[in-house]
Amino acid sequence: MNGTVLHRPRRFALLAGLTAAVLLGAWFALGRSWLQPRLGFVEYKMLNPLDMPTAIAAAPDGTIWFTIDLTDAIGRLRGGKVERLPTHMANLEPIGLGIAPDGAAWYTDNAGHAITRVAPEGEVNRFPLDTASVRLGRLAVAADGAAWFAEETGLSITRFKDGTLTRHIYDSARGGPYGVALAADGSVWATLQSGDQLLHISADDKMTALDLPQRNAVASDIAVAPDGSVWFLEVRADRIAHYAGGTFNEIPVNTRNAGLSGLTIGRDGTIWFGMLRTGAIGRLRAGAITSFPLPRDHARPYTLTTDHEGNVWYADISGYVGMIPAADAER
């Protein structure tokens, strides 16, 4: 009797130890996901189920603009309501979008062989490019109203202002310009994908090409922080890269073939990016990367932007525009 009684606690302790081991293993196997911070997502479904939001940008008044591929409209979100404004021509890969100080949206218009301006009132004006073929990358609008865009067919980072095109053509035929970002000092940064380079254009139009640390990284989207440092995506290398003070630094995403696409810098300096193939939004803060799956299966976040209130927005080509509220994005 006593022997039986004495063995019960040991048996219980063994079972408890095994249970604890199983729970601990599950905890690590799940990557401690239940301890990861959670984000609130606010999403807006497209009015047309076939619409594919492509590029996204925030206007000074808080309006969110987005291009829509393969349709004759551009999208706008105001006061929680999605709108479609006619552009009178079907879009084709309108992946570049920027908002001017006057609130007008400028976007890359491959189908129209142009860059196109849509006024807040909806008026559409196309400004044709003088090349036989047109393939354009990202676009950004400077404080002076100049639209800068990557012109792959012209091997140029091109400025359009007051009706005049100014091309900054670089020597390397390997280039493949894609991302464009504007710095506070009036300079412009761009990524040259097949050239494995960053291109810097100073305020006085001097061009400098910088070789990336590794070959075939495929640099794509780019953004400039308030301190002048440059952040960009390396799609094939699955890395977030940083350039400052003449030095490159690369941070692995640790998700193979993540499909990095879209990059924005939050008000607090946090780096946000899309993970197209995993249906998630990535965050880089204090050297650590965290991914947050979107609340739908088959989500495809393609581009991101931050508005003046600190909300992080994304265009999801599966048919949604979404937001991470500033209260979540900055905590």
Backbone bond lengths (Angstrom), bond angles and torsions (degrees), N, CA, C in turn:
res aa  C-N    CA-C-N  psi(-1)  N-CA   C-N-CA  omega(-1)  CA-C   N-CA-C  phi
1 M - - - 1.459 - - 1.502 110.98 -
2 N 1.373 114.18 -49.16 1.451 116.82 -179.57 1.528 111.43 -64.17
3 G 1.389 114.50 -37.89 1.460 117.24 178.94 1.507 111.61 -61.05
4 T 1.338 116.44 -41.76 1.453 119.98 179.61 1.520 111.59 -63.62
5 V 1.302 114.52 -44.25 1.466 118.88 -179.39 1.523 111.11 -62.95
6 L 1.331 115.76 -40.13 1.458 119.13 -177.27 1.535 111.72 -68.62
7 H 1.339 117.59 -28.95 1.464 119.58 -179.03 1.526 113.11 -79.34
8 R 1.305 118.12 -20.59 1.471 119.22 -178.27 1.531 113.01 -61.08
9 P 1.335 118.95 -47.11 1.462 118.46 177.96 1.519 112.58 -60.63
10 R 1.351 116.89 -36.31 1.455 118.85 179.30 1.525 111.06 -65.74
11 R 1.337 115.31 -42.23 1.455 119.89 178.89 1.521 110.20 -63.24
12 F 1.328 115.44 -41.08 1.469 120.69 178.65 1.531 110.63 -64.52
13 A 1.317 115.68 -41.67 1.464 119.75 -179.69 1.526 110.30 -64.44
14 L 1.361 116.18 -39.47 1.460 119.74 179.18 1.526 110.82 -63.07
15 L 1.351 115.68 -46.76 1.460 119.99 179.08 1.526 111.42 -62.12
16 A 1.343 114.82 -41.75 1.458 118.86 179.28 1.521 110.47 -63.20
17 G 1.346 115.73 -39.53 1.463 118.67 179.51 1.506 111.87 -66.31
18 L 1.360 116.26 -41.93 1.459 119.41 177.38 1.518 111.71 -63.05
19 T 1.349 115.90 -41.71 1.469 120.13 178.96 1.526 110.82 -61.60
20 A 1.336 115.28 -43.64 1.464 119.38 179.79 1.521 110.58 -63.18
21 A 1.349 116.16 -39.17 1.459 119.76 -179.41 1.524 111.13 -65.08
22 V 1.353 115.41 -41.83 1.465 119.96 178.74 1.522 110.53 -63.06
23 L 1.328 116.45 -45.59 1.467 120.64 -179.98 1.520 111.41 -63.08
24 L 1.350 115.69 -40.79 1.449 119.67 179.58 1.518 111.09 -65.43
25 G 1.358 115.62 -41.09 1.460 118.80 177.69 1.509 111.70 -63.61
26 A 1.335 116.10 -41.24 1.465 119.51 178.58 1.516 110.91 -64.00
27 W 1.324 114.88 -37.53 1.472 119.93 179.36 1.523 110.79 -58.59
28 F 1.359 115.99 -47.23 1.459 119.52 179.59 1.525 111.19 -72.04
29 A 1.336 117.03 -36.16 1.461 119.99 179.99 1.517 111.53 -62.74
30 L 1.302 115.82 -35.07 1.464 119.63 179.32 1.520 111.88 -82.72
31 G 1.315 117.14 2.25 1.451 119.73 179.06 1.520 112.66 66.62
32 R 1.365 115.84 26.83 1.463 120.91 179.79 1.528 110.85 55.03
33 S 1.358 115.89 33.02 1.463 119.98 -175.36 1.517 112.40 -59.43
34 W 1.326 116.23 -29.02 1.464 117.68 -177.98 1.522 111.50 -74.67
35 L 1.356 116.71 -11.76 1.453 119.58 174.59 1.527 112.07 -97.07
36 Q 1.347 116.80 -9.72 1.454 119.24 -179.63 1.529 110.13 -67.37
37 P 1.338 116.97 145.48 1.461 119.01 176.81 1.524 110.51 -63.10
38 R 1.302 116.29 145.83 1.461 120.85 179.22 1.519 109.65 -106.65
39 L 1.321 114.42 144.89 1.459 120.28 179.09 1.522 109.62 -111.23
40 G 1.312 115.21 147.00 1.452 119.68 171.77 1.517 109.45 -91.70
41 F 1.311 117.09 129.44 1.465 121.96 178.27 1.530 109.33 -109.44
42 V 1.314 116.25 133.42 1.461 121.95 173.03 1.520 106.49 -113.21
43 E 1.337 117.20 120.44 1.454 119.89 -173.86 1.524 112.13 -123.21
44 Y 1.324 114.85 149.27 1.460 122.61 -179.83 1.527 108.22 -125.98
45 K 1.309 115.47 120.60 1.462 120.81 -178.93 1.523 109.81 -80.83
46 M 1.334 116.10 145.64 1.449 120.85 179.44 1.531 111.58 -65.81
47 L 1.329 115.47 148.86 1.457 120.45 179.42 1.525 111.04 -67.38
48 N 1.327 115.64 -36.31 1.461 121.36 177.16 1.527 108.07 -103.61
49 P 1.323 118.82 124.32 1.470 120.03 -175.84 1.520 114.23 -62.31
50 L 1.337 117.86 -16.50 1.457 120.75 179.45 1.527 112.72 -93.15
51 D 1.320 118.07 -5.24 1.462 121.05 -178.33 1.524 111.32 -68.07
52 M 1.339 115.67 137.34 1.463 122.74 178.89 1.529 109.25 -120.14
53 P 1.322 118.70 96.74 1.470 120.13 175.94 1.528 109.72 -60.75
54 T 1.327 115.70 134.64 1.461 118.77 -170.80 1.532 112.06 -118.15
55 A 1.323 117.01 -71.34 1.469 120.79 176.57 1.522 108.61 -102.93
56 I 1.338 116.88 152.36 1.461 120.91 -176.89 1.523 109.23 -139.84
57 A 1.338 116.42 144.41 1.462 121.56 -179.97 1.522 109.11 -155.10
58 A 1.325 115.54 151.66 1.465 121.90 -177.81 1.526 110.24 -106.63
59 A 1.327 115.90 133.53 1.462 122.00 177.65 1.524 110.07 -85.92
60 P 1.342 117.27 160.74 1.472 120.10 179.62 1.524 114.00 -57.33
61 D 1.347 117.35 -29.66 1.468 119.96 -178.50 1.519 113.33 -87.66
62 G 1.349 116.87 6.86 1.459 120.94 178.96 1.511 114.37 93.67
63 T 1.337 118.01 -7.64 1.465 120.33 175.64 1.524 109.63 -64.37
64 I 1.323 116.50 138.16 1.462 122.12 177.05 1.527 108.16 -106.27
65 W 1.313 115.67 121.10 1.464 122.07 177.78 1.528 109.31 -103.28
66 F 1.321 116.43 148.52 1.464 119.79 174.38 1.520 109.61 -151.33
67 T 1.318 115.89 141.97 1.458 120.50 174.95 1.523 109.41 -82.32
68 I 1.316 115.57 157.84 1.467 121.63 -179.79 1.524 107.73 -129.23
69 D 1.309 116.84 120.78 1.461 120.47 -176.47 1.527 111.41 -74.70
70 L 1.328 114.88 146.98 1.464 123.61 172.70 1.527 113.14 59.49
71 T 1.311 116.94 33.23 1.461 120.45 174.49 1.516 109.06 -148.71
72 D 1.326 116.65 161.57 1.469 121.11 -175.41 1.527 111.19 -95.77
73 A 1.322 116.04 51.16 1.461 119.97 -178.85 1.518 109.88 -153.74
74 I 1.318 115.62 159.72 1.452 123.12 169.84 1.522 106.85 -120.43
75 G 1.312 116.50 148.36 1.455 119.97 -175.30 1.523 112.66 -101.07
76 R 1.325 113.95 155.48 1.457 120.77 178.35 1.524 108.48 -148.45
77 L 1.331 116.37 142.44 1.456 121.65 178.71 1.524 108.01 -124.40
78 R 1.323 115.23 117.03 1.465 121.25 179.96 1.520 109.12 -136.51
79 G 1.325 115.80 132.65 1.456 119.57 178.02 1.510 113.94 56.98
80 G 1.324 116.31 32.09 1.459 120.63 179.75 1.519 114.62 78.25
81 K 1.328 117.36 10.12 1.467 121.31 -177.71 1.522 110.18 -117.42
82 V 1.331 116.11 130.33 1.467 121.83 177.03 1.525 109.54 -84.14
83 E 1.337 116.33 133.70 1.461 122.37 178.17 1.525 109.46 -125.02
84 R 1.328 115.80 151.54 1.464 122.37 172.50 1.519 108.35 -119.01
85 L 1.332 116.89 121.93 1.461 121.42 178.08 1.519 108.65 -107.29
86 P 1.335 118.27 128.12 1.467 120.21 -177.61 1.526 112.46 -66.44
87 T 1.337 115.52 139.65 1.467 121.40 176.28 1.528 111.58 -111.06
88 H 1.344 117.17 -4.56 1.468 123.22 173.17 1.526 113.07 68.36
89 M 1.326 116.84 15.64 1.461 121.07 175.19 1.523 107.50 -163.23
90 A 1.324 115.89 136.90 1.466 119.40 -179.89 1.519 110.45 -65.77
91 N 1.316 116.53 132.92 1.458 121.60 -179.93 1.526 111.16 -77.71
92 L 1.321 115.08 154.34 1.453 121.22 176.59 1.526 107.81 -138.16
93 E 1.324 116.62 108.47 1.464 123.03 -179.13 1.527 112.13 48.52
94 P 1.314 118.07 58.62 1.470 120.39 178.36 1.526 110.60 -82.00
95 I 1.331 116.03 73.30 1.462 120.05 -170.25 1.533 113.17 -89.44
96 G 1.326 117.95 -6.28 1.458 121.03 178.39 1.519 110.90 -108.16
97 L 1.330 117.39 130.36 1.460 121.83 -178.35 1.523 109.35 -151.15
98 G 1.326 116.06 133.31 1.459 120.78 176.43 1.513 109.75 -146.11
99 I 1.327 116.05 155.35 1.457 121.25 -178.14 1.524 109.38 -112.96
100 A 1.327 116.36 129.85 1.454 121.95 179.99 1.527 110.31 -80.95
101 P 1.322 117.35 162.60 1.469 120.22 177.62 1.531 113.62 -56.48
102 D 1.347 117.56 -26.76 1.463 120.22 179.46 1.527 113.01 -83.43
103 G 1.346 116.98 3.35 1.457 121.24 177.79 1.512 114.99 90.23
104 A 1.338 117.90 -3.52 1.462 120.76 178.75 1.526 110.24 -75.18
105 A 1.315 116.11 147.72 1.459 122.50 177.88 1.525 109.61 -99.52
106 W 1.316 116.89 131.80 1.459 123.36 174.36 1.530 107.71 -113.32
107 Y 1.336 116.09 136.20 1.462 117.75 177.79 1.522 111.37 -142.85
108 T 1.335 115.06 158.80 1.453 121.43 179.27 1.525 109.15 -78.61
109 D 1.308 115.79 128.96 1.464 122.30 -170.88 1.525 108.89 -122.11
110 N 1.337 116.20 80.63 1.461 120.13 -178.84 1.524 111.90 -61.43
111 A 1.317 116.66 -42.03 1.465 120.30 -178.01 1.525 111.50 -63.66
112 G 1.325 116.93 -37.23 1.461 121.28 179.70 1.510 113.84 -87.99
113 H 1.349 117.41 2.84 1.476 121.89 -176.19 1.518 109.97 50.43
114 A 1.334 115.22 48.37 1.457 119.18 -170.41 1.520 110.34 -157.20
115 I 1.311 115.05 173.73 1.459 121.04 158.52 1.526 105.10 -111.14
116 T 1.308 115.42 144.49 1.464 120.30 -169.12 1.525 110.61 -125.02
117 R 1.331 114.07 140.37 1.461 121.34 177.95 1.527 109.16 -111.51
118 V 1.330 115.61 132.00 1.464 120.99 174.77 1.525 107.04 -119.14
119 A 1.326 115.56 116.57 1.462 121.02 -179.28 1.521 110.41 -71.93
120 P 1.325 117.96 158.40 1.463 120.01 176.76 1.521 113.16 -54.85
121 E 1.346 116.67 -28.40 1.464 120.54 179.03 1.519 112.31 -81.58
122 G 1.356 117.47 -7.05 1.460 121.30 177.03 1.506 115.21 103.75
123 E 1.328 118.57 -5.56 1.466 120.43 179.55 1.519 109.88 -66.22
124 V 1.352 116.28 135.23 1.461 122.32 -176.71 1.519 110.12 -112.00
125 N 1.338 116.60 129.79 1.462 122.06 175.77 1.521 109.22 -131.70
126 R 1.356 115.62 127.17 1.457 121.27 178.17 1.527 109.60 -102.79
127 F 1.324 114.39 141.90 1.460 121.03 179.22 1.521 107.35 -122.75
128 P 1.344 116.52 98.60 1.471 121.12 -172.77 1.528 112.25 -63.75
129 L 1.337 114.12 146.77 1.455 121.04 173.05 1.524 108.85 -92.31
130 D 1.314 116.12 154.04 1.467 120.29 -172.48 1.519 112.48 -97.69
131 T 1.326 117.09 38.37 1.457 121.22 177.56 1.526 109.40 -120.75
132 A 1.330 115.03 153.38 1.465 119.41 -176.57 1.519 112.36 -66.96
133 S 1.317 116.57 -34.23 1.459 121.00 177.10 1.523 108.54 -129.21
134 V 1.323 115.76 156.61 1.459 120.37 -175.34 1.521 109.41 -135.96
135 R 1.324 115.75 127.48 1.464 121.89 170.21 1.521 106.26 -140.61
136 L 1.326 116.43 115.74 1.457 121.58 -170.90 1.525 111.52 -118.09
137 G 1.339 115.05 150.61 1.462 121.51 177.98 1.519 110.90 -103.01
138 R 1.318 115.90 -135.12 1.463 120.87 -177.88 1.531 111.02 -76.94
139 L 1.338 114.74 165.68 1.464 122.00 -177.88 1.520 109.15 -141.94
140 A 1.332 115.83 144.82 1.465 121.75 176.28 1.520 108.40 -141.32
141 V 1.324 116.89 150.34 1.464 121.52 -179.30 1.524 108.90 -114.34
142 A 1.339 115.55 129.95 1.458 122.04 -177.32 1.525 111.02 -82.51
143 A 1.319 115.01 169.57 1.464 120.91 -179.38 1.522 112.08 -62.85
144 D 1.346 117.25 -24.91 1.462 120.21 178.79 1.520 113.05 -87.36
145 G 1.339 116.33 5.34 1.461 121.05 178.41 1.514 114.92 89.69
146 A 1.340 118.05 -2.63 1.462 120.72 178.74 1.526 110.40 -72.68
147 A 1.325 115.70 135.70 1.463 121.35 176.17 1.523 108.75 -96.48
148 W 1.327 116.34 123.16 1.460 123.02 177.01 1.520 108.66 -108.01
149 F 1.328 116.62 136.74 1.460 118.74 -178.95 1.521 111.08 -150.40
150 A 1.330 114.75 155.37 1.462 122.36 178.44 1.524 108.44 -85.31
151 E 1.320 115.37 122.46 1.471 121.39 -177.18 1.529 108.21 -115.47
152 E 1.321 114.95 92.22 1.457 119.41 -175.35 1.515 112.64 -63.19
153 T 1.314 116.92 -41.61 1.464 119.83 -178.60 1.521 112.25 -67.72
154 G 1.315 118.26 -21.66 1.457 120.84 177.74 1.510 113.69 -102.95
155 L 1.345 117.43 5.63 1.462 122.40 -176.27 1.527 109.98 46.93
156 S 1.323 114.89 49.76 1.460 119.55 -170.43 1.518 111.97 -144.56
157 I 1.336 114.29 150.00 1.452 121.88 160.76 1.523 104.19 -101.36
158 T 1.306 116.45 116.23 1.463 121.80 -165.98 1.521 111.50 -113.28
159 R 1.323 115.40 140.12 1.461 122.38 176.52 1.524 109.03 -110.75
160 F 1.323 115.53 134.68 1.463 120.63 174.44 1.525 108.36 -121.47
161 K 1.317 115.17 120.69 1.457 119.90 -179.35 1.516 109.52 -151.59
162 D 1.325 115.58 132.31 1.470 122.07 177.91 1.524 111.88 52.80
163 G 1.338 115.60 40.11 1.454 120.74 176.40 1.516 115.61 80.76
164 T 1.327 118.06 3.73 1.462 121.62 -176.37 1.521 111.13 -115.29
165 L 1.349 115.62 132.33 1.458 122.43 174.25 1.527 109.14 -93.55
166 T 1.304 116.72 129.20 1.464 121.78 174.43 1.520 107.60 -122.50
167 R 1.329 116.23 115.18 1.458 121.01 -177.00 1.519 110.67 -97.60
168 H 1.317 114.27 135.71 1.456 122.10 174.01 1.522 106.29 -109.97
169 I 1.317 114.83 91.78 1.460 121.94 -173.97 1.530 108.38 -93.51
170 Y 1.301 116.58 126.09 1.457 121.06 -178.65 1.514 109.39 -96.59
171 D 1.337 116.03 162.42 1.462 121.49 -172.36 1.525 113.51 -73.60
172 S 1.325 116.66 -33.51 1.455 119.53 -172.31 1.522 111.75 -75.24
173 A 1.333 115.91 120.33 1.465 120.43 176.40 1.521 111.64 -74.68
174 R 1.339 116.80 -5.97 1.462 120.13 178.71 1.520 111.76 -79.13
175 G 1.306 117.78 -10.41 1.452 125.51 -164.91 1.506 120.53 -39.33
176 G 1.317 117.83 -77.65 1.449 120.12 -174.69 1.514 112.89 66.88
177 P 1.342 119.53 61.90 1.470 121.32 -177.28 1.523 111.14 -64.47
178 Y 1.325 115.62 141.95 1.462 119.19 -178.74 1.518 111.57 -137.74
179 G 1.330 118.38 -70.49 1.461 121.53 -176.05 1.512 112.54 -84.71
180 V 1.338 116.24 147.65 1.469 122.49 177.57 1.522 107.90 -137.54
181 A 1.337 116.26 133.63 1.462 120.97 177.79 1.521 109.48 -143.11
182 L 1.326 115.71 147.98 1.463 121.90 -176.47 1.525 109.62 -108.61
183 A 1.330 115.96 138.40 1.460 121.76 178.34 1.523 110.04 -101.48
184 A 1.316 115.50 159.37 1.465 120.82 -177.56 1.520 112.65 -64.74
185 D 1.347 117.92 -23.75 1.465 120.54 -179.37 1.519 113.49 -84.18
186 G 1.332 117.13 7.38 1.461 121.39 178.65 1.512 114.19 90.05
187 S 1.329 117.94 -1.36 1.458 120.36 177.95 1.523 110.56 -86.46
188 V 1.331 114.83 168.90 1.466 121.99 -177.36 1.525 108.51 -128.00
189 W 1.336 115.45 139.57 1.459 121.72 174.91 1.524 108.80 -117.65
190 A 1.332 115.79 145.17 1.461 120.28 179.74 1.519 109.82 -145.26
191 T 1.320 116.07 156.17 1.463 121.50 174.50 1.519 109.29 -103.47
192 L 1.334 115.06 137.94 1.461 122.50 175.24 1.526 106.10 -111.30
193 Q 1.315 116.37 100.55 1.461 120.73 -168.10 1.516 113.67 -62.06
194 S 1.308 117.44 -60.20 1.461 119.23 -176.87 1.520 111.87 -74.90
195 G 1.332 117.49 -14.80 1.459 120.65 177.64 1.508 113.73 -86.81
196 D 1.356 117.68 -8.94 1.461 122.02 -177.51 1.530 110.74 52.49
197 Q 1.341 115.37 50.05 1.448 120.55 -177.73 1.522 111.39 -141.84
198 L 1.344 113.98 157.02 1.451 121.72 162.42 1.513 107.40 -101.52
199 L 1.319 116.18 143.13 1.456 121.08 176.88 1.516 108.80 -116.54
200 H 1.331 115.94 128.44 1.462 121.59 177.51 1.519 108.81 -113.12
201 I 1.323 116.18 128.40 1.465 122.04 176.26 1.518 106.81 -116.02
202 S 1.318 117.18 113.59 1.459 121.44 -177.25 1.529 110.36 -72.30
203 A 1.308 115.52 168.85 1.466 120.46 -179.24 1.527 111.89 -60.73
204 D 1.354 117.32 -23.54 1.471 120.56 177.22 1.527 111.73 -99.91
205 D 1.343 116.19 21.37 1.469 124.11 172.48 1.527 115.12 71.39
206 K 1.302 118.41 20.51 1.458 120.59 174.14 1.527 109.12 -83.39
207 M 1.353 116.78 130.64 1.456 121.36 -177.26 1.526 111.26 -103.12
208 T 1.341 115.14 137.05 1.455 121.52 176.13 1.524 108.41 -135.02
209 A 1.348 116.07 126.29 1.466 121.12 177.89 1.517 109.50 -101.32
210 L 1.332 116.05 134.96 1.461 122.68 -179.05 1.524 109.50 -118.55
211 D 1.320 117.03 124.11 1.459 121.00 179.44 1.524 110.72 -73.03
212 L 1.331 116.34 136.40 1.463 121.03 177.00 1.526 110.46 -74.13
213 P 1.329 116.57 158.49 1.478 119.61 -177.35 1.516 114.06 -62.05
214 Q 1.332 118.32 -30.34 1.454 119.64 -178.02 1.519 110.82 -132.94
215 R 1.324 114.68 154.06 1.458 120.92 -178.72 1.524 110.57 -81.14
216 N 1.333 115.14 156.63 1.469 122.59 175.95 1.521 113.09 56.15
217 A 1.331 116.98 33.06 1.461 120.42 178.13 1.522 111.62 -76.77
218 V 1.338 117.07 -26.52 1.466 124.86 -177.17 1.542 110.21 57.36
219 A 1.310 115.12 73.69 1.466 121.05 176.63 1.522 109.12 -70.89
220 S 1.335 116.62 136.54 1.467 118.66 -176.18 1.527 110.93 -128.34
221 D 1.328 117.54 -101.17 1.465 119.97 -175.18 1.521 111.20 -70.80
222 I 1.332 114.98 149.87 1.455 120.98 -172.56 1.523 109.65 -144.26
223 A 1.330 116.55 149.03 1.465 121.99 178.09 1.527 108.26 -148.79
224 V 1.332 116.09 150.99 1.458 121.81 179.86 1.530 108.51 -114.14
225 A 1.330 115.82 127.05 1.460 121.30 179.12 1.527 110.33 -77.62
226 P 1.325 117.23 162.23 1.470 120.03 179.26 1.526 113.62 -56.16
227 D 1.344 118.08 -28.45 1.459 120.54 179.74 1.525 112.95 -82.50
228 G 1.345 117.00 3.38 1.457 121.45 177.68 1.510 114.69 90.39
229 S 1.321 118.34 -6.42 1.467 120.40 177.48 1.525 109.68 -72.88
230 V 1.312 115.27 153.31 1.468 121.84 -172.86 1.522 109.89 -113.98
231 W 1.327 116.08 131.03 1.456 122.63 176.49 1.522 108.62 -117.09
232 F 1.330 116.52 141.25 1.459 119.23 178.63 1.526 110.46 -155.09
233 L 1.320 115.03 161.58 1.462 122.04 -179.88 1.522 110.27 -94.01
234 E 1.329 115.72 142.35 1.454 122.18 170.02 1.528 106.64 -115.64
235 V 1.310 115.01 98.03 1.470 121.03 -167.98 1.522 111.96 -64.73
236 R 1.312 116.36 -51.21 1.465 118.61 -175.81 1.523 111.69 -72.39
237 A 1.320 116.65 -28.93 1.463 120.12 -179.92 1.526 112.83 -84.76
238 D 1.346 117.31 -7.60 1.475 121.46 -177.40 1.523 111.20 53.76
239 R 1.338 115.39 51.63 1.463 120.70 -179.01 1.526 110.93 -136.72
240 I 1.333 114.62 152.45 1.451 122.13 167.29 1.527 105.91 -100.86
241 A 1.324 117.66 124.82 1.459 121.20 -174.67 1.520 110.89 -112.32
242 H 1.322 114.23 153.62 1.463 121.84 -176.08 1.525 108.09 -137.12
243 Y 1.340 115.50 137.77 1.463 119.88 176.94 1.518 108.98 -130.63
244 A 1.333 115.45 125.90 1.467 121.17 177.93 1.516 108.98 -159.31
245 G 1.324 116.11 140.95 1.464 120.63 176.28 1.506 114.42 58.20
246 G 1.339 117.02 31.04 1.453 120.88 179.16 1.515 115.10 81.39
247 T 1.342 117.34 7.31 1.465 121.14 -176.08 1.517 111.60 -123.98
248 F 1.324 115.35 136.69 1.460 121.77 173.74 1.521 109.96 -95.84
249 N 1.331 114.83 145.12 1.460 121.32 173.32 1.521 106.84 -137.64
250 E 1.333 117.27 136.27 1.463 121.88 -177.74 1.526 110.01 -123.43
251 I 1.330 115.91 133.07 1.460 121.64 -179.47 1.527 108.76 -115.33
252 P 1.333 119.03 115.90 1.469 121.01 179.95 1.531 111.23 -65.14
253 V 1.313 115.76 139.91 1.459 121.15 176.16 1.522 110.88 -79.70
254 N 1.324 117.19 -23.08 1.471 123.49 179.00 1.526 112.66 64.55
255 T 1.316 115.93 23.64 1.471 121.59 170.72 1.518 106.35 -129.75
256 R 1.307 116.14 112.37 1.462 119.57 -175.25 1.521 110.42 -70.18
257 N 1.348 115.03 137.60 1.464 121.43 -179.95 1.529 111.63 52.12
258 A 1.329 115.34 47.59 1.466 120.23 -177.91 1.520 112.47 -68.93
259 G 1.337 117.09 -20.15 1.460 119.86 -177.04 1.521 111.12 70.04
260 L 1.329 117.33 51.13 1.457 121.49 -178.36 1.525 110.22 -59.39
261 S 1.322 116.14 130.18 1.463 120.36 -177.76 1.519 109.41 -161.70
262 G 1.333 116.37 124.98 1.452 120.68 -179.90 1.520 110.73 90.14
263 L 1.335 116.59 131.33 1.462 121.43 -176.54 1.519 108.73 -147.04
264 T 1.323 116.22 134.46 1.459 120.39 175.51 1.523 108.52 -146.22
265 I 1.330 115.73 154.94 1.455 121.76 178.96 1.529 108.23 -112.03
266 G 1.330 116.48 123.73 1.452 120.99 -179.74 1.521 112.15 -72.36
267 R 1.321 115.64 168.76 1.464 120.11 179.93 1.520 112.26 -59.41
268 D 1.334 116.82 -30.62 1.463 121.17 -177.96 1.519 112.73 -90.93
269 G 1.350 117.01 8.01 1.454 120.96 179.20 1.507 115.32 89.87
270 T 1.323 117.81 -2.14 1.464 121.38 177.23 1.528 110.40 -66.62
271 I 1.309 116.51 140.08 1.455 122.46 177.72 1.529 108.68 -96.75
272 W 1.320 116.58 126.22 1.459 122.73 178.03 1.528 109.18 -117.59
273 F 1.327 116.29 143.99 1.461 119.85 -178.31 1.526 110.07 -153.41
274 G 1.320 115.56 157.31 1.454 121.09 178.75 1.520 111.42 -90.53
275 M 1.323 115.06 148.07 1.466 122.34 174.86 1.529 106.05 -122.56
276 L 1.313 114.00 87.50 1.461 122.36 -167.46 1.527 112.46 -59.35
277 R 1.315 116.66 -42.29 1.467 119.72 -173.37 1.516 113.09 -81.53
278 T 1.329 117.76 -16.68 1.465 119.44 179.95 1.524 112.28 -107.90
279 G 1.340 117.32 0.55 1.462 120.33 177.97 1.511 113.22 63.78
280 A 1.338 116.82 39.49 1.460 120.44 -175.37 1.517 111.32 -135.71
281 I 1.336 115.21 161.18 1.451 122.95 170.44 1.523 107.48 -105.16
282 G 1.324 116.61 131.63 1.452 121.22 179.23 1.521 111.59 -100.75
283 R 1.318 114.57 150.50 1.463 120.68 178.33 1.523 109.37 -132.27
284 L 1.333 115.77 131.92 1.457 121.83 174.23 1.519 108.01 -115.36
285 R 1.316 115.05 116.49 1.466 120.93 -179.14 1.525 108.86 -143.36
286 A 1.324 115.62 129.45 1.467 121.67 178.49 1.526 111.46 53.00
287 G 1.337 115.99 38.20 1.452 121.13 176.87 1.518 115.52 81.14
288 A 1.334 118.02 -4.01 1.470 121.62 -177.68 1.524 110.40 -109.56
289 I 1.317 115.53 137.31 1.465 121.47 179.34 1.517 109.77 -105.17
290 T 1.326 115.73 131.90 1.459 122.98 176.18 1.526 108.05 -128.65
291 S 1.315 116.93 138.26 1.471 120.23 176.88 1.518 109.68 -110.89
292 F 1.330 115.03 143.80 1.457 122.18 -177.92 1.531 108.30 -125.20
293 P 1.327 118.50 106.68 1.465 120.60 178.98 1.527 111.14 -61.61
294 L 1.312 116.22 138.35 1.455 120.32 175.08 1.526 109.50 -70.84
295 P 1.336 117.31 157.71 1.470 120.14 -169.72 1.530 114.89 -79.12
296 R 1.324 117.04 17.99 1.470 119.70 -179.92 1.517 109.68 -136.21
297 D 1.330 115.97 147.88 1.452 119.62 170.75 1.520 109.23 -69.13
298 H 1.324 116.01 148.67 1.467 122.92 175.84 1.533 112.97 66.51
299 A 1.332 119.10 21.46 1.456 121.39 174.83 1.527 109.19 -67.31
300 R 1.342 116.31 146.70 1.459 121.41 -178.04 1.536 109.73 -139.73
301 P 1.344 117.91 79.44 1.468 120.15 -179.70 1.531 110.86 -70.85
302 Y 1.325 116.54 120.31 1.469 121.20 -171.37 1.523 113.50 -106.78
303 T 1.324 118.04 -40.17 1.456 120.94 178.48 1.526 109.80 -137.95
304 L 1.339 116.15 157.98 1.464 121.80 -178.98 1.516 110.46 -135.77
305 T 1.337 115.55 157.66 1.457 122.10 173.55 1.523 108.11 -153.48
306 T 1.327 116.02 163.23 1.462 122.13 176.69 1.518 108.59 -121.64
307 D 1.333 117.94 133.14 1.461 119.23 178.31 1.526 110.44 -90.98
308 H 1.341 116.52 176.88 1.463 120.37 -173.21 1.531 112.77 -69.27
309 E 1.331 117.19 -14.35 1.463 120.45 177.77 1.524 112.63 -91.60
310 G 1.334 117.04 -3.27 1.461 120.67 179.21 1.505 114.67 94.19
311 N 1.331 118.94 1.79 1.464 121.53 175.29 1.533 109.30 -72.11
312 V 1.314 116.80 139.17 1.460 122.20 178.03 1.527 108.54 -101.63
313 W 1.326 116.06 123.54 1.467 122.25 -176.11 1.531 110.04 -111.18
314 Y 1.331 114.87 151.47 1.457 119.45 176.36 1.526 110.03 -140.91
315 A 1.333 114.38 147.64 1.463 121.83 172.65 1.516 107.84 -102.54
316 D 1.317 116.03 123.29 1.460 123.14 -176.54 1.526 107.20 -109.88
317 I 1.337 116.56 113.97 1.456 120.15 -174.79 1.520 113.38 -66.52
318 S 1.331 117.65 -6.82 1.463 119.49 175.01 1.532 111.84 -79.63
319 G 1.345 116.92 -1.67 1.460 118.98 172.95 1.512 116.72 119.75
320 Y 1.339 117.18 25.13 1.464 120.52 -178.02 1.529 111.28 -139.63
321 V 1.321 115.41 151.67 1.454 122.58 163.09 1.521 106.20 -114.72
322 G 1.331 116.48 132.04 1.451 119.12 -174.85 1.512 112.76 -132.39
323 M 1.336 115.12 166.28 1.465 121.73 -176.81 1.521 110.12 -140.00
324 I 1.335 115.07 140.53 1.462 121.96 165.41 1.523 105.67 -102.79
325 P 1.334 119.29 112.49 1.467 120.67 -177.70 1.527 111.71 -58.20
326 A 1.328 115.44 147.50 1.460 120.66 -178.66 1.524 112.20 -55.33
327 A 1.326 117.10 -35.58 1.468 120.73 -179.61 1.524 111.25 -59.14
328 D 1.330 117.43 -33.63 1.465 121.47 176.91 1.519 110.87 -86.45
329 A 1.327 116.05 -41.43 1.465 120.21 -174.65 1.523 112.32 -64.65
330 E 1.330 117.43 -28.41 1.463 120.62 -173.48 1.520 114.17 -106.71
331 R 1.338 116.60 4.05 1.479 117.46 179.48 1.512 112.12 -92.01
